[in-house]
Protein backbone atom coordinates (compact mmCIF):
# COMPACT_ATOMS: atom_id res chain seq x y z
CA UNK A 1 0.00 0.00 0.00
CA UNK A 2 1.17 3.53 -0.70
CA UNK A 3 -0.25 6.67 0.89
CA UNK A 4 0.59 10.34 0.59
CA UNK A 5 1.54 12.17 3.77
CA UNK A 6 1.32 15.93 4.17
CA UNK A 7 2.64 17.60 7.31
CA UNK A 8 2.83 14.21 8.99
CA UNK A 9 -0.84 13.48 8.30
CA UNK A 10 -1.83 10.51 6.13
CA UNK A 11 -3.80 11.51 3.07
CA UNK A 12 -5.55 10.16 0.01
CA UNK A 13 -5.76 8.52 -2.39
CA UNK A 14 -4.47 5.20 -1.09
CA UNK A 15 -2.88 2.90 -3.64
CA UNK A 16 -3.68 -0.66 -2.66
CA UNK A 17 -1.93 -3.86 -3.59
CA UNK A 18 -3.78 -7.04 -4.51
CA UNK A 19 -4.18 -8.37 -0.94
CA UNK A 20 -5.46 -5.19 0.75
CA UNK A 21 -7.69 -4.46 -2.24
CA UNK A 22 -9.23 -7.91 -1.90
CA UNK A 23 -9.76 -7.36 1.83
CA UNK A 24 -11.41 -4.02 1.13
CA UNK A 25 -13.71 -5.57 -1.47
CA UNK A 26 -14.69 -8.35 0.96
CA UNK A 27 -15.26 -6.05 3.94
CA UNK A 28 -18.74 -4.93 5.04
CA UNK A 29 -19.89 -1.73 3.34
CA UNK A 30 -20.12 0.08 6.68
CA UNK A 31 -16.56 -0.80 7.78
CA UNK A 32 -14.25 2.20 7.90
CA UNK A 33 -11.37 1.82 5.38
CA UNK A 34 -9.08 3.35 8.02
CA UNK A 35 -9.16 -0.03 9.77
CA UNK A 36 -7.64 -1.65 6.69
CA UNK A 37 -5.00 1.06 6.47
CA UNK A 38 -4.14 0.52 10.14
CA UNK A 39 -3.65 -3.23 9.55
CA UNK A 40 -1.13 -2.51 6.78
CA UNK A 41 0.58 0.49 8.41
CA UNK A 42 3.89 -1.35 8.94
CA UNK A 43 3.98 -2.26 5.23
CA UNK A 44 2.90 1.13 3.89
CA UNK A 45 5.11 3.18 1.57
CA UNK A 46 4.70 6.84 2.50
CA UNK A 47 4.94 9.51 -0.19
CA UNK A 48 5.71 12.83 1.51
CA UNK A 49 4.18 15.81 -0.25
CA UNK A 50 3.43 19.48 0.37
CA UNK A 51 0.13 19.13 -1.55
CA UNK A 52 -2.55 19.92 1.03
CA UNK A 53 -5.26 18.55 -1.24
CA UNK A 54 -4.18 15.07 -0.16
CA UNK A 55 -5.45 15.73 3.37
CA UNK A 56 -8.55 17.80 2.55
CA UNK A 57 -11.97 16.18 2.61
CA UNK A 58 -14.77 17.61 0.49
CA UNK A 59 -17.81 15.77 1.76
CA UNK A 60 -20.36 18.57 2.02
CA UNK A 61 -21.27 21.78 0.17
CA UNK A 62 -19.84 23.66 3.17
CA UNK A 63 -16.49 21.87 2.73
CA UNK A 64 -16.51 22.85 -0.94
CA UNK A 65 -17.15 26.49 -0.08
CA UNK A 66 -14.39 26.51 2.55
CA UNK A 67 -11.80 24.95 0.23
CA UNK A 68 -12.74 26.39 -3.18
CA UNK A 69 -14.18 29.72 -2.09
CA UNK A 70 -17.44 29.56 -4.01
CA UNK A 71 -20.72 27.79 -3.37
CA UNK A 72 -21.08 24.34 -4.88
CA UNK A 73 -24.37 25.48 -6.43
CA UNK A 74 -22.50 28.13 -8.46
CA UNK A 75 -20.05 25.55 -9.80
CA UNK A 76 -22.88 23.18 -10.72
CA UNK A 77 -24.85 25.96 -12.43
CA UNK A 78 -21.75 26.93 -14.44
CA UNK A 79 -21.26 23.33 -15.51
CA UNK A 80 -24.92 22.96 -16.49
CA UNK A 81 -24.56 26.03 -18.72
CA UNK A 82 -21.75 24.47 -20.76
N, C-alpha and C positions, 0 to 999 in steps of 0.2 A: 504494500500500500504506500502511496505517496500523498503527502498533504502539504499545502502551502502553510507558512507560518509568518505572521506579520506582527512585529513587536512582541514576540514571544507567545502570541495567541494562535492556536490552530485555526485554519480557515477552510475554505472550500474553493474549488471542488476537490473531492477526494478521488484519487485514481486507485481503483481496486484491482488486485490480482484475481486469478481464477477462483481460489479458495474463498477469500472474503466475499467476493461477488456472489458465489453460490450460497454462502451463509446468509447474505442479505436477502437474496431472492427467496430463500426458504423461511425467513423469519416472519413472525406475525406482522400484519400491516401496521399495528399500533405500537410496535417495538421501536424505541428510539435508536436511530443509526449510531448515535454516540456510544452505545454499548458495544457495538461491533468495533468501532474505532479504538475503544479502550482495550479490547481483547488483543488487538494487533499493535498496540502502542510500541512495544519493544522491537517490533519488526517494521516500523514505519520509517520511510525515507522522508525527511523534512526538507522542504524547499523554502529557504528564507527569502522573503520579498518585502519591499517597501510598499507594495500595492495594497492600499487599505480596502479596496473592493473585495479582497479575499476574506475579510472578516466582517463585512457588512451584511446584514440580513434585510431584505426588502420583502416583508410578508404582508404589509398592510398599505393602504393608500397614504397613511400618515408617515410610514417609513419612506415611501417614495418621495413625498414632499420634503422630508428632512434631508434626504440624501441628494436628490436631484434639484430641488429648489422650485419646483412647479407642481401644481396638483396633477395627480394621475389622470383626472378627467380631461384636463387640457391636452395632455399627451395623446390620450385615446381619441379625442375629437380631431386633433391634427392628423392622426393616422387615418381616421375614417374619411377625411377630406381628400386623401391622396388618390 
